[in-house]
Amino acid sequence: MILTLCLDQDKKQKQDIIDDVVRQTNIDFENWKLHYEDPKTKEAVEKELLLAKQYGVNSVPCLVINGERHVSGALKLPQIIEAIQS
């Protein structure tokens, strides 16, 4: 019971920090909160994380080419074109 209360309190503190950070931006907080708490958002993020794992993406930015290979790092346009053509 005590562990559950501690975990719940820790989760609330982390959420308070996230909320405070968002409030300090130009983001419409109420609109953000609506999407942040939407189960569809969680589902979409989990789907993207699974896809990234399948592609072996472990950093960003990362360019996945034809679903088969990826090139990591910030690339200039000529480098992107070369990566796609090779």
Secondary structure, DSSP 8 states (H G I E B T S, - for coil): -HHHHHHHHHHHHHHHHHHHHHHTSSS-HHHHHHHHT-HHHHHHHHHHHHHHHHHT--SSSEEEETTTEEEES---HHHHHHHHH-
